[in-house]
Structure formats: C-alpha cells, structure tokens
Amino acid sequence: MVPDYFAFYQLPETFRPEEAALKRAYYALSRQHHPDFHATASAEQQQETLHLATLNTNAYRTLSDPDLRMAYILSRHGLLEEGKQEIPADFLMEVMELNEQLMELEFDPDPAVAARVENEVNILTAELEKGIEPVLSGYEYLEEDARTPALQQIRTYYLKKRYLLRIRESLAKFAARS
C-alpha cells in the first residue's frame, strides 16, 4: 500500500499545496528523523528512524513535483491502473494525426512541418492547462462526493498531457538530428 504523504505532513490532499508549508514539514521531519541524531538508539529504533527519513524524502520528492504529485494522487484513488485509461476519441484522432506527421518527418525531414507540429502541440497543451486549472486549484475545497468527477477530469488531463509529452520528445529527437 502506498503511504499517505499528505497525512504524513499533516496537509490536506491537494494538487496545489502551499510550497512553504510543504518545505516546513519536510525540514522539521528531516531534523526529527535524521539518522545521525539517533546513532545511540537501539537497532530497532535506528531502523524505524531510517524508515521515517526515507518516507520523508520520498514524500517531499513526490509532493514537490507537480507531475509526480498528480500521478501519486490519481494512483491513490485507483485511477492510473491498467485498463482504466480511457482517452476521448477526438483527442486520440488529433494525436494520431500529429504522430503521422512525425513519422513523415522521419523519412522527409522538413523544419516547417516540425515547427507546425510543435505549434499544434503548444496550442493543445495551453488549452489543456487552461481547462484543468480551476479543477486543480479548487480540488481540496470540494465535498467528498464532488471529488470523484474532478479526479476523472484530472486523470483525463494527465493522460492527454502524457501523450503530448511523447510527441514533444519525438520532436526533440527530430530537432537533434537536424
């Protein structure tokens, strides 16, 4: 079972945590659970301290990165499991067209086509960001029964963003070869 990093830091589950509060919790627990401060403790206590120090590091690493945090929250709610990753067909068609253009670039390099694909990816990304921001920033204030549809929207956003990231990576490879 994945530990509850938000509970560990005594913070609400949110996609937009207050960075200062996150850092305060991390540093406070870092000092409290630093293995050097427990060198004279029993082997069992040292092991527990090491576990808590590792948990603290993993929690901070995950919660301080927006993409890792989003994947973490979605995973905790069982929304990134295999077979549960439906993406709207219209988006898949757009992405498929972009991928076809990328494949053509493999055989017929054309900086103008690459720039056009990059522009389309930028537009799609901007639309995604604009549409999801109110959901992300308001999530922690939702009633429990309203969180499920919000999480579904966020999952769709996350999966779309991953597709666009793969296209960006392919464009970067093309640019490196040009």
Rosetta silent file (secondary structure, phi, psi, omega in degrees, C-alpha in Angstrom):
SEQUENCE: MVPDYFAFYQLPETFRPEEAALKRAYYALSRQHHPDFHATASAEQQQETLHLATLNTNAYRTLSDPDLRMAYILSRHGLLEEGKQEIPADFLMEVMELNEQLMELEFDPDPAVAARVENEVNILTAELEKGIEPVLSGYEYLEEDARTPALQQIRTYYLKKRYLLRIRESLAKFAARS
SCORE:     score description
SCORE:     0.000 S_00000001
   1 L     0.000  138.880  179.975    0.000    0.000    0.000 S_00000001
   2 L   -77.289  129.980  179.898    1.215    3.481   -0.884 S_00000001
   3 L   -65.543  154.447  178.166    1.744    5.664    2.176 S_00000001
   4 L   -89.305   96.201 -177.592   -0.389    8.793    2.592 S_00000001
   5 H   -65.579  -33.442  179.085    2.179   11.545    2.170 S_00000001
   6 H   -65.612  -43.920  177.548   -0.368   14.272    2.838 S_00000001
   7 H   -64.770  -38.946  178.914   -1.283   12.745    6.197 S_00000001
   8 H   -56.851  -39.587  179.139    2.412   12.254    6.949 S_00000001
   9 L   -92.693    0.749 -177.890    2.901   16.022    6.524 S_00000001
  10 L    56.330   45.314  177.914   -0.475   16.840    8.105 S_00000001
  11 L  -120.166  153.552  176.149   -1.539   18.641    4.937 S_00000001
  12 L   -72.277  151.174  175.489   -4.808   18.379    3.006 S_00000001
  13 L   -68.202  119.612 -176.899   -4.817   16.347   -0.200 S_00000001
  14 L  -152.787  151.901  175.764   -4.387   18.980   -2.884 S_00000001
  15 L   -87.211  -11.441 -179.509   -2.936   19.410   -6.341 S_00000001
  16 L  -129.638   67.852 -179.305   -1.677   22.865   -5.360 S_00000001
  17 L   -68.827  153.185  175.867   -0.028   22.567   -1.936 S_00000001
  18 L   -71.715  118.585 -175.423    1.453   25.623   -0.310 S_00000001
  19 H   -59.221  -40.338 -178.396    5.170   25.261   -1.052 S_00000001
  20 H   -63.929  -41.544  179.139    6.256   26.940    2.186 S_00000001
  21 H   -65.914  -39.598  178.463    4.139   24.574    4.304 S_00000001
  22 H   -62.726  -46.131  178.676    5.484   21.575    2.394 S_00000001
  23 H   -64.469  -41.630  178.770    9.087   22.689    2.948 S_00000001
  24 H   -58.952  -46.229 -179.544    8.461   23.420    6.632 S_00000001
  25 H   -63.307  -43.608  179.945    7.049   19.938    7.170 S_00000001
  26 H   -61.055  -50.399 -177.177    9.910   18.338    5.248 S_00000001
  27 H   -66.847  -38.119  178.180   12.652   20.182    7.123 S_00000001
  28 H   -62.143  -45.237  179.763   11.026   19.646   10.521 S_00000001
  29 H   -72.915  -29.258  175.947   10.759   15.909    9.906 S_00000001
  30 H   -62.142  -44.370  178.210   14.251   15.815    8.408 S_00000001
  31 H   -67.043  -42.930 -177.065   15.667   17.142   11.650 S_00000001
  32 H   -65.168  -37.427 -172.973   13.451   14.901   13.766 S_00000001
  33 L  -111.424   18.629  179.671   14.240   11.694   11.872 S_00000001
  34 L   -69.536  126.659 -176.460   17.823   12.276   10.774 S_00000001
  35 H   -56.358  -31.129 -179.720   19.747    9.020   11.405 S_00000001
  36 H   -63.122  -29.035 -179.636   22.763   10.894   12.846 S_00000001
  37 H   -79.613   -6.575 -176.801   20.649   12.106   15.765 S_00000001
  38 H  -122.669   25.714 -176.097   19.705    8.524   16.635 S_00000001
  39 L   -64.271  -27.110 -178.868   23.131    6.879   16.463 S_00000001
  40 L   -95.811    0.997  179.609   22.965    5.722   20.095 S_00000001
  41 L   -74.074  167.669  178.204   19.418    4.371   19.818 S_00000001
  42 L   -64.705  161.661  179.799   18.646    0.675   19.678 S_00000001
  43 H   -58.145  -38.821  179.719   18.936   -1.138   16.342 S_00000001
  44 H   -65.273  -43.626  179.156   15.139   -1.292   16.151 S_00000001
  45 H   -67.274  -37.726  177.543   14.808    2.461   16.767 S_00000001
  46 H   -63.903  -39.994  178.940   17.539    3.192   14.224 S_00000001
  47 H   -63.974  -43.047  178.841   15.694    1.085   11.656 S_00000001
  48 H   -63.880  -41.626  178.398   12.440    2.965   12.361 S_00000001
  49 H   -62.331  -43.753  178.438   14.275    6.302   12.081 S_00000001
  50 H   -62.372  -41.268  177.337   15.778    5.272    8.755 S_00000001
  51 H   -59.980  -46.535 -178.217   12.323    4.220    7.532 S_00000001
  52 H   -68.773  -35.423  176.874   10.823    7.586    8.541 S_00000001
  53 H   -65.060  -41.364  178.159   13.726    9.521    6.992 S_00000001
  54 H   -66.326  -43.692  177.622   13.228    7.628    3.725 S_00000001
  55 H   -58.805  -42.914  179.490    9.472    8.175    3.876 S_00000001
  56 H   -61.892  -45.928  179.585   10.087   11.895    4.405 S_00000001
  57 H   -62.913  -45.503  179.848   12.431   12.108    1.421 S_00000001
  58 H   -64.636  -40.394  179.381   10.037   10.191   -0.818 S_00000001
  59 H   -62.662  -46.781 -178.406    7.072   12.279    0.332 S_00000001
  60 H   -66.100  -44.220  179.439    8.834   15.547   -0.348 S_00000001
  61 H   -58.036  -42.717 -177.903   10.192   14.408   -3.710 S_00000001
  62 H   -72.605  -49.079 -174.070    6.700   13.338   -4.781 S_00000001
  63 H   -75.684  -20.258 -179.558    4.653   16.218   -3.421 S_00000001
  64 H   -85.726  -11.850  179.000    7.040   18.951   -4.542 S_00000001
  65 L  -105.070  118.941 -175.829    6.892   17.894   -8.211 S_00000001
  66 H   -55.323  -41.643 -179.115    3.548   18.730   -9.897 S_00000001
  67 H   -70.957  -43.846  177.329    3.591   15.744  -12.270 S_00000001
  68 H   -63.755  -39.678  179.084    4.662   13.228   -9.623 S_00000001
  69 H   -61.833  -44.750 -179.486    2.102   14.688   -7.216 S_00000001
  70 H   -63.503  -46.054  178.566   -0.682   14.345   -9.783 S_00000001
  71 H   -62.560  -38.928  179.703    0.256   10.746  -10.598 S_00000001
  72 H   -62.112  -49.248 -178.873    0.511    9.992   -6.870 S_00000001
  73 H   -63.603  -45.511  179.847   -2.965   11.351   -6.073 S_00000001
  74 H   -62.306  -40.139  178.394   -4.539    9.608   -9.060 S_00000001
  75 H   -64.599  -41.831  179.080   -2.819    6.333   -8.119 S_00000001
  76 H   -60.302  -27.173  179.630   -4.010    6.595   -4.514 S_00000001
  77 L   -97.614   10.472  176.085   -7.546    6.804   -5.866 S_00000001
  78 L    70.844   26.169 -174.971   -7.023    3.824   -8.193 S_00000001
  79 L  -102.824    2.817  176.057   -7.253    5.910  -11.359 S_00000001
  80 L  -118.549   23.892  178.403   -3.967    5.012  -13.039 S_00000001
  81 L   -76.266  152.150  177.386   -4.443    1.266  -13.031 S_00000001
  82 L   -56.206  139.096  176.552   -4.002   -0.671  -16.251 S_00000001
  83 L    85.407   -5.379  179.813   -7.167   -0.832  -18.320 S_00000001
  84 L  -111.730   28.542 -172.031   -8.715    2.260  -16.720 S_00000001
  85 L  -116.144   61.873  179.298   -7.091    4.753  -19.021 S_00000001
  86 L   -77.444  137.847  177.283   -9.755    5.798  -21.489 S_00000001
  87 L  -124.721  139.572 -179.284   -8.986    8.890  -23.517 S_00000001
  88 L   -54.011  138.731 -176.472  -11.583   10.732  -25.616 S_00000001
  89 H   -60.992  -37.196 -178.761  -11.606    9.573  -29.231 S_00000001
  90 H   -64.069  -36.990  177.090  -11.418   13.099  -30.638 S_00000001
  91 H   -67.956  -42.256  178.791   -8.168   13.729  -28.769 S_00000001
  92 H   -60.596  -36.891  178.337   -6.747   10.397  -29.935 S_00000001
  93 H   -65.720  -42.201  177.920   -7.549   11.365  -33.533 S_00000001
  94 H   -61.421  -44.948 -178.730   -5.689   14.685  -33.119 S_00000001
  95 H   -66.453  -38.853  179.107   -2.709   12.919  -31.597 S_00000001
  96 H   -62.823  -40.276  177.135   -2.759   10.263  -34.301 S_00000001
  97 H   -63.001  -41.703  178.183   -2.578   12.994  -36.965 S_00000001
  98 H   -64.605  -40.931  178.334    0.368   14.576  -35.159 S_00000001
  99 H   -64.585  -37.175  177.290    2.100   11.204  -34.904 S_00000001
 100 H   -63.459  -40.169  177.451    1.572   10.622  -38.630 S_00000001
 101 H   -65.148  -37.105  177.288    3.228   13.955  -39.344 S_00000001
 102 H   -64.954  -40.505  178.387    6.126   12.936  -37.082 S_00000001
 103 H   -63.645  -38.616  177.607    6.517    9.650  -38.951 S_00000001
 104 H   -63.636  -35.264  178.281    6.641   11.561  -42.237 S_00000001
 105 H   -63.035  -29.270  178.343    9.398   13.729  -40.758 S_00000001
 106 H   -61.269  -37.698 -175.966   11.455   10.572  -40.231 S_00000001
 107 H   -96.211  -26.038 -177.238   11.535    9.983  -43.978 S_00000001
 108 L  -138.914   78.934 -177.927   11.298   13.550  -45.237 S_00000001
 109 L   -56.872  129.027 -179.465   12.785   15.996  -42.711 S_00000001
 110 L  -146.807  107.150 -178.584   11.130   19.387  -43.009 S_00000001
 111 H   -57.218  -30.698  179.070   11.717   22.059  -40.343 S_00000001
 112 H   -66.855  -41.528  178.226    8.497   23.829  -41.354 S_00000001
 113 H   -66.684  -42.200  178.456    6.437   20.712  -40.679 S_00000001
 114 H   -60.701  -41.856  178.778    8.244   20.178  -37.367 S_00000001
 115 H   -64.716  -39.115  179.450    7.510   23.785  -36.377 S_00000001
 116 H   -65.402  -43.355  177.994    3.847   23.338  -37.315 S_00000001
 117 H   -62.470  -44.203  179.064    3.585   20.147  -35.223 S_00000001
 118 H   -61.096  -40.741  177.980    5.287   21.882  -32.305 S_00000001
 119 H   -62.994  -43.308  178.625    2.868   24.795  -32.594 S_00000001
 120 H   -62.946  -40.229  177.465   -0.121   22.435  -32.601 S_00000001
 121 H   -64.497  -41.151  177.967    1.247   20.662  -29.516 S_00000001
 122 H   -62.130  -41.511  178.669    1.725   24.035  -27.800 S_00000001
 123 H   -64.718  -47.123  178.848   -1.861   25.029  -28.591 S_00000001
 124 H   -60.541  -41.364 -179.986   -3.245   21.710  -27.321 S_00000001
 125 H   -63.824  -44.937 -179.947   -1.137   21.987  -24.162 S_00000001
 126 H   -61.896  -41.256  178.164   -2.304   25.556  -23.489 S_00000001
 127 H   -63.871  -42.370  178.117   -5.945   24.515  -23.938 S_00000001
 128 H   -60.995  -48.088 -177.981   -5.462   21.588  -21.568 S_00000001
 129 H   -60.742  -45.095 -178.428   -3.787   23.770  -18.926 S_00000001
 130 H   -63.368  -40.716 -177.374   -6.469   26.450  -19.152 S_00000001
 131 H   -72.462  -30.091 -174.101   -9.291   23.936  -18.868 S_00000001
 132 H   -94.157  -20.753 -174.374   -7.900   21.999  -15.908 S_00000001
 133 H   -54.239  -45.459  178.653   -6.554   24.825  -13.745 S_00000001
 134 H   -61.865  -33.208  179.661   -9.868   25.612  -11.977 S_00000001
 135 H   -69.777  -44.731 -179.386  -10.309   21.911  -11.168 S_00000001
 136 H   -64.821  -45.352 -175.864   -6.766   21.567   -9.797 S_00000001
 137 H   -74.848  -23.565 -179.231   -6.865   24.733   -7.706 S_00000001
 138 H   -99.028   -2.759 -173.463  -10.350   24.043   -6.318 S_00000001
 139 H   -55.057  -48.241 -173.877   -9.975   20.318   -5.641 S_00000001
 140 H   -66.096  -17.036 -178.802   -9.182   20.498   -1.926 S_00000001
 141 H   -94.046   -3.612 -179.256  -12.323   22.585   -1.293 S_00000001
 142 L   -75.604  147.612  171.054  -14.696   20.095   -2.913 S_00000001
 143 L   -66.588  155.726 -175.709  -17.055   17.930   -0.915 S_00000001
 144 H   -54.170  -42.761 -177.491  -16.077   14.263   -0.937 S_00000001
 145 H   -71.486  -19.532  177.809  -18.825   13.261   -3.415 S_00000001
 146 H   -88.319   -9.943 -178.303  -17.746   16.003   -5.850 S_00000001
 147 H   -73.872  -32.930 -177.795  -14.131   14.854   -5.858 S_00000001
 148 H   -58.892  -50.862  177.598  -14.759   11.734   -7.948 S_00000001
 149 H   -64.036  -34.142  177.532  -15.813   13.619  -11.104 S_00000001
 150 H   -64.081  -42.911  178.798  -12.969   16.107  -10.560 S_00000001
 151 H   -63.663  -35.372  176.902  -10.483   13.244  -10.301 S_00000001
 152 H   -63.179  -42.981  177.708  -11.867   11.781  -13.533 S_00000001
 153 H   -62.808  -43.000 -178.510  -11.246   15.121  -15.275 S_00000001
 154 H   -65.950  -39.119  177.327   -7.767   15.317  -13.827 S_00000001
 155 H   -61.888  -44.764  178.479   -6.983   11.772  -14.936 S_00000001
 156 H   -60.652  -43.683  176.643   -8.058   12.580  -18.498 S_00000001
 157 H   -58.814  -48.209 -177.802   -5.898   15.710  -18.398 S_00000001
 158 H   -59.048  -44.900 -179.048   -2.930   13.746  -17.043 S_00000001
 159 H   -67.722  -40.049  177.059   -3.189   11.081  -19.745 S_00000001
 160 H   -63.194  -43.324 -179.632   -3.565   13.665  -22.514 S_00000001
 161 H   -60.358  -38.133  178.265   -0.572   15.544  -21.160 S_00000001
 162 H   -63.940  -42.038  177.234    1.475   12.334  -21.273 S_00000001
 163 H   -59.492  -46.146 -179.332    0.576   11.814  -24.943 S_00000001
 164 H   -65.611  -34.094  177.187    1.640   15.360  -25.748 S_00000001
 165 H   -63.472  -40.968  177.718    4.868   14.880  -23.822 S_00000001
 166 H   -63.204  -37.179  177.388    5.729   11.861  -26.002 S_00000001
 167 H   -66.621  -41.837  177.162    5.150   13.953  -29.110 S_00000001
 168 H   -60.078  -41.154  178.911    7.418   16.672  -27.683 S_00000001
 169 H   -63.212  -40.651  177.368   10.103   14.055  -27.028 S_00000001
 170 H   -64.890  -39.244  177.355    9.835   12.848  -30.631 S_00000001
 171 H   -64.378  -39.078  179.240   10.127   16.435  -31.855 S_00000001
 172 H   -64.049  -38.339  177.774   13.216   16.938  -29.716 S_00000001
 173 H   -64.893  -42.201  178.290   14.799   13.839  -31.271 S_00000001
 174 H   -61.818  -45.284 -178.844   13.995   15.181  -34.722 S_00000001
 175 H   -62.636  -36.424  179.882   15.474   18.587  -33.841 S_00000001
 176 H   -66.584  -32.349 -179.841   18.646   16.947  -32.516 S_00000001
 177 H   -80.729  -22.033 -175.698   19.126   15.118  -35.818 S_00000001
 178 L   -77.428    0.000    0.000   18.513   18.190  -37.971 S_00000001
